Amino acid sequence: MGRIVTGTVMALTAAMLLAGCARVDSKVHERVPSPDGSKEAVVMTCPQASDPAVPVLVGAIFAKKGQGCKDATVDGLSYFIATVAPDVDGAGAKVVWDGDKAIFDIEGDRYVYSRGAQSNVALDLIQLKGSFDGADIHDED
């Protein structure tokens, strides 16, 4: 009987701790198909992998439509992860295609801390434009 009570108390404690943990919701802000329709560029706000209470800006290019945060680093042809800008509403990013490259135009002061691409994909499939360190195309302020 004591084990049942102990197990129940432990389960309730774990449930209360999990309920108290804040978690950022994943949100897709924009999906833009490539000119040839073979790819989709996506702008998202996602929970940071190491701390789900911290939001990050994620941009990714997928070969399949409808993918999101959990797919970016695994299934994304190319992706980046950046900090959010507290002084910018929403994602603060838009994407346009320039030929076969996606240009993510990003507002605010950011820090890009991760970029990647599948082994058969050029890392410059994604171009970051903005006025922050890590941008490929720097805005003229």
Sequence and secondary structure as in RCSB ss.txt:
>XXXX:A:sequence
MGRIVTGTVMALTAAMLLAGCARVDSKVHERVPSPDGSKEAVVMTCPQASDPAVPVLVGAIFAKKGQGCKDATVD
GLSYFIATVAPDVDGAGAKVVWDGDKAIFDIEGDRYVYSRGAQSNVALDLIQLKGSFDGADIHDED
>XXXX:A:secstr
 HHHHHHHHHHHHHHHHHHHS     EEEEEEE TTSS EEEEEEEE SS TTSEEEEEEEESSTT  GGGHHHH
 SEEEEEE  TTSSS  EEEEEETTEEEEEE S   EEEEEE TTS GGGEEEEESSTT SEE   
